[in-house]
C-alpha cells in the first residue's frame, strides 16, 4: 500500500513494493507500418531535435543500470530499425554488461531485418520480438497497410543470423481472431515460439472495447487440435505459457482479462526522454530537460525514482480506455 513516503536511494521501486528490473527504451516514434492498435492514420512525427541522440541514450541506459539496478533493456519504437546508428547503440551498450546488464533485446516489425540481423547479432543484441498479427497476406495488409513479404524475409534473416526471437500477435475480435489457428499452425511448422497478446485500450483511434478482447480461454479453444500443457509461471514474465503437443511453445499475454500488474517489473522511456512508469500511465515525466542542462547522476536518478515511485497499480486501477497525449508509437510496447 502507498503510505506517502518518498522513494529511498537504491533499486528502482514503486509505492506498491514492485522492483523495476526492465527498461523499455524507445528509439524513435517513426514506423513504416500503420497498425491500427498502435498508429494514428496520419501521424505527425516528432522533430528530430526533441529525440534523444545516441550519446544521450547511452548515458540514460548507463544510469538505469549502474544507479537503479536495471538488468534488462529492450529497444523499442516506433520501429527501432528506422533509427540511424542502431548497431552503434547496441555496441555502445555492451560495456554495461560488466556493470549489471544481463540482457539486451529489441521489439521490431521485422521489415528491415534482412540487412541488419547479422550486424545486430555481431554487435551484441541477444534476442528479438517480431510482430506478425496475421499470416494471410491480404489480412496482414488490412491490419498494417504494409506487405507481409519483408516480415517473412526478416524472420528468415534472423534465423540465418542465429538471432533468437519470439513472434508476437495482437488479437482483435472480428479483425484477426480468425487467424489464431492458422498463425499458430504456421509458426509451429517453422518451429517458432508464438505469443498472442490481448487487445489493450491504448489505440490512438479509440477502437478498443472489451467486446473486442479475445481472452485466453477463447484462444486456447481455437487451438484444441493440439494437446495443451500449461507451464508453471516463473518470475515476472507477463505471458502464461503452454506446451502444445509436447514441443511447441505458446504464450498468451492477458493484460485485460487477467492483469499481471502485481508483479510488473518494467519502466518505459520515450524517444523524447519521458518516463512512463506504466504502459497505462496518462502522462510522463521528462528526463530530457534535466539531462540536457547537465544535471548530475544523483539528480537524474532522484527524478527517475520519484516518477516510478508514484506508479499506479496498473491496468487494474483504471480498468478501461486510457486517454493520453501519446500513443503506442511514441511509447513502445
C-alpha positions in Angstrom: 0.0 0.0 0.0 1.1 3.6 -0.7 2.0 5.4 2.6 3.1 8.8 1.3 6.8 8.1 1.8 9.3 9.3 -0.7 11.5 6.7 -2.5 14.7 5.9 -0.8 18.1 5.6 -2.6 18.8 2.2 -4.0 17.0 0.0 -6.5 14.1 1.3 -8.5 10.9 0.6 -6.5 7.3 1.9 -6.7 5.0 2.7 -3.8 3.4 -0.8 -4.1 6.7 -2.6 -3.5 7.4 -3.7 -7.0 11.1 -3.5 -8.0 11.9 -2.5 -11.6 14.4 -4.6 -13.5 13.5 -4.0 -17.1 13.7 -0.8 -19.1 11.8 -0.3 -22.4 13.9 2.2 -24.3 12.1 3.8 -27.3 14.5 5.0 -30.0 12.0 6.7 -32.4 8.3 7.4 -32.9 8.6 6.6 -36.6 7.3 3.5 -38.2 6.9 2.2 -41.8 3.7 0.3 -40.9 0.3 1.7 -39.7 -1.1 -0.9 -37.3 -4.5 0.3 -36.2 -3.9 -0.5 -32.5 -0.7 1.5 -32.4 -0.5 4.2 -35.0 -2.8 7.2 -35.9 -4.0 7.2 -39.6 -2.0 10.4 -40.3 0.9 10.5 -37.8 2.9 13.7 -37.2 6.5 12.7 -36.4 8.4 14.3 -33.6 11.0 16.9 -34.5 14.4 15.2 -34.6 15.8 17.8 -32.1 13.4 16.6 -29.5 14.5 12.9 -29.7 17.4 11.7 -27.5 20.6 11.3 -29.5 22.8 8.2 -29.3 25.1 9.6 -26.6 22.0 10.6 -24.5 20.5 7.2 -24.9 23.8 5.6 -23.8 24.0 7.9 -20.8 20.4 7.2 -19.8 20.9 3.4 -20.1 24.1 3.6 -18.0 22.3 5.5 -15.3 19.4 3.0 -15.2 21.9 0.1 -14.9 24.5 1.4 -12.6 22.4 3.6 -10.3 18.9 2.0 -10.4 19.5 -1.8 -10.8 18.1 -2.3 -14.3 19.2 -5.7 -15.6 17.3 -5.9 -18.9 16.9 -3.4 -21.7 14.6 -3.7 -24.6 14.9 -1.3 -27.5 11.5 -0.3 -28.9 9.9 2.4 -31.1 8.0 3.2 -33.3 10.1 0.9 -35.3 13.7 0.8 -33.9 15.3 -0.3 -37.1 14.5 3.1 -38.6 16.8 4.7 -36.1 20.2 5.6 -37.6 23.2 4.2 -35.8 21.3 1.3 -34.3 24.2 -1.1 -34.5 26.5 1.5 -32.8 24.0 1.9 -30.0 23.8 -1.8 -29.5 27.6 -1.9 -29.5 27.8 1.0 -27.1 25.6 -0.7 -24.6 27.9 -3.7 -24.3 30.2 -2.3 -21.5 27.1 -2.2 -19.3 27.2 -6.0 -19.1 30.1 -5.7 -16.7 28.0 -3.3 -14.6 24.8 -5.3 -14.2 23.1 -5.5 -17.6 22.1 -9.1 -18.2 20.1 -9.0 -21.5 19.7 -6.6 -24.4 16.6 -7.2 -26.6 14.6 -5.4 -29.3 11.0 -5.4 -30.5 10.5 -4.9 -34.3 8.1 -5.4 -37.1 10.8 -7.3 -38.9 10.5 -5.5 -42.2 14.1 -4.2 -42.1 15.9 -7.2 -40.6 17.4 -8.6 -43.8 20.3 -6.2 -43.9 20.5 -5.7 -40.1 20.0 -9.1 -38.4 23.6 -10.4 -38.6 25.1 -7.0 -37.8 22.9 -6.6 -34.7 23.8 -10.1 -33.6 27.5 -9.4 -34.0 27.1 -6.0 -32.2 25.7 -7.8 -29.1 21.9 -8.0 -29.4 20.6 -11.0 -27.5 17.1 -11.5 -28.9 14.1 -10.1 -30.7 10.4 -9.9 -30.5 8.9 -9.8 -34.1 5.3 -8.6 -34.6 3.2 -10.5 -37.0 -0.6 -10.2 -36.5 -1.7 -12.3 -39.4 -0.3 -14.9 -41.8 -2.7 -14.2 -44.6 -1.2 -11.5 -46.8 -4.5 -9.7 -47.5 -5.4 -9.6 -43.9 -1.9 -8.5 -42.9 -2.1 -5.6 -45.3 -5.5 -4.7 -43.9 -4.1 -4.7 -40.4 -0.9 -2.8 -41.1 -1.2 -1.2 -44.6 2.0 -3.0 -45.4 3.2 -6.1 -47.1 3.9 -9.3 -45.2 6.8 -10.4 -47.5 9.5 -8.2 -45.9 8.4 -9.5 -42.5 8.8 -13.1 -43.6 12.2 -12.3 -45.1 13.2 -10.6 -41.9 12.2 -13.7 -39.9 14.3 -15.8 -42.2 17.2 -13.4 -41.8 17.0 -13.6 -38.0 17.1 -17.4 -38.2 20.1 -17.3 -40.6 22.0 -14.9 -38.3 21.3 -17.1 -35.3 19.5 -14.3 -33.5 16.9 -15.8 -31.2 13.3 -14.4 -31.4 9.7 -14.8 -30.5 6.7 -13.9 -32.6 4.0 -11.5 -31.2 0.5 -11.3 -32.4 -2.1 -8.8 -31.1 -5.6 -10.4 -31.4 -8.7 -8.3 -32.1 -12.2 -9.8 -32.3 -13.8 -9.6 -35.7 -10.5 -8.3 -37.1 -7.9 -11.1 -37.0 -9.2 -13.6 -34.4 -10.0 -16.0 -37.3 -6.2 -16.2 -37.9 -5.4 -17.7 -34.5 -5.2 -21.3 -35.6 -3.6 -20.6 -39.0 -0.9 -18.4 -37.5 -0.1 -20.9 -34.8 0.0 -23.8 -37.3 2.4 -21.8 -39.5 4.6 -20.8 -36.6 4.8 -24.2 -35.1 5.6 -25.8 -38.5 8.6 -23.4 -38.6 9.5 -24.4 -35.0 9.0 -20.8 -33.9 7.8 -19.6 -30.5 4.5 -17.6 -30.7 2.7 -15.3 -28.2 -0.8 -13.9 -28.5 -1.5 -10.6 -26.9 -4.9 -9.2 -25.8 -6.1 -6.0 -27.5 -5.4 -3.2 -25.0 -7.2 0.1 -24.5 -4.4 2.2 -25.8 -5.1 2.6 -29.5 -5.0 6.2 -30.8 -8.2 5.8 -32.8 -10.2 4.6 -29.8 -11.4 1.4 -31.5 -11.0 -0.6 -28.3 -13.9 -2.1 -26.3 -14.0 -5.1 -24.0 -16.1 -6.9 -26.6 -13.1 -6.9 -29.0 -10.8 -8.6 -26.4 -10.2 -12.3 -27.2 -9.4 -13.9 -23.9 -7.1 -16.8 -23.1 -9.8 -19.5 -22.9 -11.1 -18.4 -26.3 -7.6 -18.5 -27.8 -7.0 -22.0 -26.4 -10.3 -23.2 -27.7 -9.2 -22.2 -31.2 -6.1 -24.5 -30.7 -8.0 -27.5 -29.4 -6.4 -29.6 -32.2 -3.2 -29.5 -30.1 -2.6 -31.3 -26.7 -2.2 -28.4 -24.3 0.1 -28.4 -21.2 0.3 -25.3 -19.0 3.9 -24.4 -18.0 4.3 -23.0 -14.4 4.8 -19.3 -14.5 8.3 -18.1 -13.5 9.4 -14.6 -12.4 7.6 -11.6 -13.7 7.2 -12.8 -17.3 3.8 -11.4 -18.5 2.9 -14.4 -20.6 1.1 -17.5 -19.5 3.0 -20.3 -21.3 1.8 -23.6 -22.8 3.5 -26.5 -24.4 1.5 -27.8 -27.4 1.8 -31.4 -28.5 4.8 -31.6 -26.1 7.1 -29.5 -28.3 5.6 -26.1 -29.5 5.8 -23.2 -27.1 2.9 -20.7 -26.9 2.5 -17.7 -24.7 -0.7 -15.7 -24.0 -0.4 -12.2 -22.5 -3.7 -11.4 -20.7 -3.3 -7.7 -19.9 -7.0 -7.0 -19.9 -8.8 -10.2 -18.8 -6.3 -11.2 -16.1 -3.9 -8.3 -15.4 -0.4 -9.2 -14.1 0.2 -5.7 -12.7 1.1 -7.0 -9.3 4.4 -8.4 -10.5 5.2 -5.7 -13.1 9.0 -5.0 -13.2 9.0 -2.6 -16.1 9.5 1.1 -16.7 9.4 2.9 -20.1 11.3 5.8 -21.6 10.0 7.5 -24.7 12.3 8.6 -27.6 12.0 12.2 -26.2 13.1 11.1 -22.7 9.8 11.0 -20.9 9.5 8.4 -18.2 6.2 6.4 -18.2 6.2 4.1 -15.2 3.3 2.1 -16.7 2.0 1.3 -20.2 -1.3 2.8 -19.0 0.2 6.0 -17.4 -1.7 9.0 -18.6 1.3 11.3 -18.6 5.1 11.0 -18.3 7.9 12.8 -16.5 10.5 14.5 -18.7 14.1 13.4 -18.1 15.4 15.0 -21.3 15.5 18.6 -20.0 17.4 17.6 -16.9 19.8 15.6 -19.0 20.4 18.4 -21.4 21.0 21.1 -18.7 23.7 18.9 -17.3 22.2 17.6 -14.1 24.4 15.1 -12.3 23.6 11.4 -11.9 22.3 11.9 -8.4 19.7 14.4 -9.6 18.7 12.4 -12.6 18.4 9.2 -10.5 16.2 11.0 -8.0 13.9 12.3 -10.8 13.5 8.8 -12.1 12.9 7.3 -8.6 10.2 9.8 -7.9 8.5 9.2 -11.2 8.5 5.5 -10.7 7.6 5.7 -7.0 4.2 7.2 -7.9 3.3 4.5 -10.3 -0.3 3.4 -10.0 -1.3 -0.2 -9.6 -1.6 -0.6 -13.3 -4.5 -1.5 -15.7 -6.3 -3.0 -12.7 -6.7 0.6 -11.4 -8.3 2.5 -14.3 -9.9 -0.6 -15.8 -10.9 1.0 -19.1 -9.9 3.1 -22.0 -6.9 5.4 -21.2 -7.0 8.9 -22.5 -3.5 10.4 -23.0 -1.5 12.6 -25.4 1.0 9.9 -26.5 0.0 6.8 -28.5 1.8 3.4 -28.7 4.1 4.5 -31.5 5.6 7.1 -29.1 5.8 4.8 -26.1 6.7 1.4 -27.4 5.3 -2.0 -26.3 
